[in-house]
């Protein structure tokens, strides 16, 4: 009997230590990388469409802040630009002479610029402006216009919800 209690106590302590340790890890993964904070702030200020927290939330949902991410559809970088979208809207955010979707400074500024254009395309539609812009970023502006709002596409609806939820998480940091 004494042996069982000791084993249970040890297991309980190990479980508690694991939970406490993982909380610190979770906190770190629920934060915007420090080096990107000024980039999100600058991009949000430049175009005034989304807040820094909303742009950061998009990066989290799109790539988990991985500047080298490549999707199965060929979207690239922290903001997951398709090559055709990048060709039309990619900017040289860090002014090094090259607009590169794999450079977070270029991609984040380009996303803010692209969303300023999307805002114009969905301005006449009813509904929450930010949600419409996010839906257009995910599904394309034509899908949003044809639907007369957020399209009935599960992936797009989930995308809008996830970005808004992450933006709430990041609002204190940004």
C-alpha positions in Angstrom: 0.0 0.0 0.0 2.8 2.4 0.9 4.5 1.7 -2.4 1.3 2.5 -4.4 0.9 5.8 -2.7 4.5 6.8 -3.3 4.2 5.9 -7.0 1.0 7.9 -7.3 2.5 10.8 -5.6 5.5 10.7 -7.9 3.3 10.5 -10.9 1.2 13.4 -9.7 4.3 15.5 -9.1 5.7 14.7 -12.6 2.3 15.5 -14.2 2.2 18.9 -12.3 5.8 19.7 -13.3 5.0 18.8 -17.0 1.9 21.0 -17.0 3.7 24.0 -15.5 6.6 23.6 -17.9 4.4 23.4 -20.9 2.5 26.6 -19.9 5.7 28.5 -20.5 6.1 26.8 -23.8 2.5 27.6 -24.7 3.0 31.2 -23.8 6.0 31.5 -26.1 4.1 30.0 -29.0 1.2 32.3 -28.4 3.4 35.4 -28.9 4.4 37.3 -32.0 8.1 37.0 -32.6 9.8 40.1 -31.2 11.7 40.9 -34.4 8.4 41.1 -36.3 6.6 43.4 -34.0 7.9 46.6 -35.6 7.3 45.2 -39.1 3.6 44.5 -38.3 3.2 48.0 -36.7 4.8 49.7 -39.7 2.8 47.8 -42.3 -0.5 48.5 -40.4 0.4 52.2 -40.1 1.3 52.4 -43.8 -2.1 51.3 -45.1 -4.5 51.7 -42.1 -6.7 48.7 -43.0 -5.9 46.0 -40.5 -4.3 46.5 -37.0 -0.9 45.1 -36.2 -2.5 42.4 -34.2 -4.7 41.4 -37.2 -1.7 41.3 -39.6 0.2 39.2 -37.0 -2.8 36.9 -36.7 -2.8 36.4 -40.4 0.8 35.4 -40.4 0.2 33.0 -37.6 -2.7 31.3 -39.4 -1.1 31.4 -42.8 2.4 30.1 -41.8 2.9 30.0 -38.1 5.4 32.8 -38.7 7.5 30.6 -40.9 9.0 32.8 -43.6 10.1 29.7 -45.6 6.7 28.1 -45.6 5.4 26.7 -49.0 1.9 25.4 -49.3 0.6 22.5 -51.5 -0.9 25.2 -53.8 2.5 27.0 -54.2 1.8 29.9 -51.8 5.0 31.1 -50.3 6.3 32.9 -47.2 5.1 34.1 -43.9 1.9 35.6 -45.6 1.5 32.8 -48.1 1.4 34.7 -51.4 0.5 32.8 -54.5 3.0 33.7 -57.3 0.3 35.5 -59.4 -0.8 37.6 -56.4 2.8 38.4 -55.5 3.5 39.5 -59.1 0.7 42.0 -58.8 1.1 43.2 -55.3 4.6 42.3 -54.0 6.5 45.2 -52.6 10.1 45.7 -51.5 9.4 46.4 -47.9 13.0 46.4 -46.7 14.2 48.5 -49.6 17.0 46.1 -50.6 16.1 46.3 -54.3 14.3 42.9 -54.3 10.6 42.2 -53.6 10.8 38.7 -52.1 7.7 36.8 -50.6 10.2 34.9 -48.4 11.4 38.1 -46.7 8.9 38.9 -43.9 9.4 42.6 -44.2 8.5 42.5 -47.9 5.6 40.0 -47.4 4.0 41.7 -44.4 4.0 45.2 -46.1 2.8 43.6 -49.3 -0.1 41.9 -47.4 -1.1 45.2 -45.9 -1.0 46.8 -49.3 -2.9 44.0 -50.9 -5.6 44.2 -48.2 -5.9 47.9 -48.9 -6.9 47.0 -52.4 -9.2 44.2 -51.3 -10.9 46.7 -49.0 -11.8 48.8 -52.0 -13.2 45.7 -53.8 -15.5 44.6 -51.0 -16.4 48.1 -49.6 -19.9 48.0 -51.1 -20.8 44.6 -49.4 -22.7 44.4 -46.2 -21.0 42.9 -43.2 -18.0 43.4 -41.0 -15.3 45.2 -43.1 -12.3 43.3 -41.6 -14.1 39.9 -42.0 -14.8 40.7 -45.6 -11.2 41.6 -46.2 -9.9 38.5 -44.5 -12.3 36.3 -46.6 -11.2 38.0 -49.8 -7.5 37.4 -48.8 -8.3 33.7 -48.3 -10.9 32.9 -51.0 -10.2 35.8 -53.4 -12.2 38.9 -54.0 -14.3 37.4 -56.7 -15.6 34.7 -54.4 -16.6 37.3 -51.8 -18.3 39.5 -54.4 -20.2 36.6 -55.9 -21.4 35.5 -52.5 -22.3 39.0 -51.5 -20.2 38.6 -48.4 -18.3 35.9 -46.7 -18.7 32.8 -49.0 -20.1 29.6 -47.8 -16.7 27.9 -47.9 -15.8 26.1 -44.7 -12.1 26.9 -45.1 -12.7 30.6 -45.6 -15.2 30.8 -42.7 -12.7 29.0 -40.4 -9.9 31.3 -41.6 -11.8 34.4 -40.7 -12.6 33.0 -37.3 -9.0 31.9 -36.6 -7.5 35.2 -37.6 -9.9 37.1 -35.5 -9.3 34.8 -32.5 -5.5 35.1 -32.9 -5.8 38.9 -33.2 -7.5 39.0 -29.8 -4.7 36.9 -28.4 -2.0 39.3 -29.9 -3.8 42.6 -29.1 -2.1 43.0 -25.8 1.4 42.4 -27.3 0.9 44.8 -30.3 
